Amino acid sequence: MRFMHHIFVVVLISSLVACSQVDYSYMKEGQPVAEAIVRDVGATWDADKLIARMDPRVIQRSSESAVRKMIQSSAEKLGPLTDQKTLTGQVMIETDIPGKTALFITETKFEKGRGRIRIKLQKAGSTWNVMGFWVQGNPGAA
């Protein structure tokens, strides 16, 4: 019985290590995609660039007009993106979105202040789709 317990522990640890390596590679692969989307959208605040990358399920849940309103508001309050740095990333398995997603938090500097952009991605085939995009800004912050 003790022998079986040790085998179970070894298998469990091996499974956790394998999962964390898969998750790390998923996150590592998604990070440059997330950074490029943040850069492309934030530089000009072009809602069409974000909408083109969004998963259709996201557009169904929150309307295209809500996305456009968020982008327009961000453009007015923050101005164009001038600098960005990814702070963290994590891989998640959720109940409302089948499959894995990768969430990245990017520290941002804009013409009119500072902030953070969170972006959630999911890979479908060879394409990374945006599952969420949130802007937190602090206009006037140096």
C-alpha positions as CSV (number, residue, x, y, z in Angstrom):
1,M,0.0,0.0,0.0
2,R,2.8,2.4,0.9
3,F,4.5,1.6,-2.5
4,M,1.2,2.6,-4.3
5,H,1.1,5.8,-2.4
6,H,4.6,6.7,-3.6
7,I,3.7,5.9,-7.2
8,F,0.6,8.1,-6.9
9,V,2.7,11.0,-5.5
10,V,5.3,10.7,-8.3
11,V,2.6,10.5,-11.0
12,L,0.8,13.5,-9.5
13,I,4.0,15.6,-9.3
14,S,5.0,14.6,-12.9
15,S,1.5,15.6,-14.1
16,L,1.8,19.0,-12.4
17,V,5.2,19.7,-13.9
18,A,4.0,18.7,-17.4
19,C,0.9,21.0,-17.0
20,S,3.0,23.9,-15.8
21,Q,5.4,23.5,-18.8
22,V,2.5,23.4,-21.2
23,D,1.0,26.4,-19.6
24,Y,4.3,28.3,-19.6
25,S,4.7,27.6,-23.3
26,Y,1.1,28.7,-24.0
27,M,1.8,31.9,-22.1
28,K,5.2,32.5,-23.7
29,E,3.7,32.0,-27.2
30,G,0.8,34.4,-26.5
31,Q,2.8,37.2,-24.9
32,P,4.2,38.8,-28.1
33,V,0.8,38.5,-29.7
34,A,-0.8,40.3,-26.7
35,E,1.9,43.0,-26.8
36,A,1.4,43.6,-30.5
37,I,-2.3,43.9,-30.1
38,V,-2.0,46.4,-27.2
39,R,0.6,48.4,-29.3
40,D,-1.6,48.4,-32.4
41,V,-4.8,49.3,-30.7
42,G,-3.3,51.8,-28.2
43,A,-1.1,53.7,-30.7
44,T,-4.1,55.0,-32.7
45,W,-7.1,53.8,-30.6
46,D,-8.5,52.2,-33.7
47,A,-11.5,50.1,-32.5
48,D,-11.6,48.2,-35.8
49,K,-8.1,46.7,-35.1
50,L,-9.4,45.4,-31.8
51,I,-12.8,44.2,-33.1
52,A,-11.0,42.3,-36.0
53,R,-9.0,40.3,-33.4
54,M,-12.0,39.6,-31.1
55,D,-13.6,36.2,-30.8
56,P,-17.2,36.3,-32.1
57,R,-18.4,35.1,-28.7
58,V,-17.1,38.2,-27.1
59,I,-18.8,40.5,-29.6
60,Q,-22.1,38.6,-28.9
61,R,-21.7,39.1,-25.1
62,S,-20.7,42.7,-25.3
63,S,-21.9,44.7,-28.3
64,E,-19.5,46.1,-30.9
65,S,-20.8,49.6,-30.0
66,A,-19.7,49.1,-26.4
67,V,-16.2,48.2,-27.6
68,R,-16.1,51.3,-29.8
69,K,-17.3,53.5,-26.9
70,M,-14.6,52.1,-24.6
71,I,-11.9,52.8,-27.3
72,Q,-13.2,56.3,-28.0
73,S,-13.2,57.1,-24.3
74,S,-9.7,55.8,-23.8
75,A,-8.5,57.8,-26.8
76,E,-10.0,61.0,-25.4
77,K,-8.8,60.6,-21.8
78,L,-5.4,59.0,-22.4
79,G,-4.2,59.9,-25.9
80,P,-1.9,57.6,-27.9
81,L,0.1,54.8,-26.3
82,T,3.8,55.9,-26.0
83,D,5.3,53.0,-24.0
84,Q,4.3,49.6,-22.7
85,K,5.8,46.8,-20.5
86,T,4.2,43.4,-19.8
87,L,4.1,42.9,-16.1
88,T,2.6,39.4,-15.8
89,G,0.9,36.7,-17.6
90,Q,-1.1,33.6,-16.5
91,V,-2.9,30.7,-18.1
92,M,-6.4,30.0,-17.0
93,I,-9.0,27.4,-17.5
94,E,-12.5,28.8,-17.1
95,T,-16.0,27.5,-17.0
96,D,-17.6,30.1,-19.3
97,I,-14.9,29.9,-22.0
98,P,-14.1,26.3,-23.1
99,G,-10.4,25.7,-23.3
100,K,-7.4,27.6,-22.0
101,T,-7.0,31.4,-22.0
102,A,-3.9,33.5,-21.4
103,L,-4.3,36.8,-19.5
104,F,-1.6,39.5,-19.7
105,I,-1.3,42.7,-17.7
106,T,0.6,45.5,-19.4
107,E,1.8,48.6,-17.7
108,T,1.3,51.5,-20.2
109,K,2.3,55.1,-20.7
110,F,0.1,57.4,-22.8
111,E,0.5,60.9,-24.1
112,K,-1.9,62.1,-21.3
113,G,-1.1,59.7,-18.5
114,R,-0.4,56.2,-17.3
115,G,-2.4,53.0,-16.9
116,R,-2.7,49.3,-17.4
117,I,-4.2,47.2,-20.1
118,R,-5.4,43.7,-19.4
119,I,-5.8,41.5,-22.4
120,K,-7.1,37.9,-22.5
121,L,-6.3,35.7,-25.5
122,Q,-7.3,32.2,-26.6
123,K,-5.6,30.3,-29.4
124,A,-7.9,28.7,-32.0
125,G,-5.9,26.7,-34.5
126,S,-3.0,29.0,-35.3
127,T,-4.9,32.2,-34.6
128,W,-4.9,34.1,-31.2
129,N,-8.3,35.7,-30.5
130,V,-9.0,38.5,-28.0
131,M,-11.4,37.2,-25.3
132,G,-11.2,40.4,-23.2
133,F,-9.6,43.8,-23.3
134,W,-9.7,46.2,-20.4
135,V,-8.2,49.7,-20.1
136,Q,-7.5,51.3,-16.7
137,G,-6.1,54.8,-17.1
138,N,-4.9,57.6,-14.9
139,P,-5.0,60.7,-17.0
140,G,-2.5,63.3,-15.9
141,A,-0.2,60.8,-14.1
142,A,3.4,61.3,-15.1
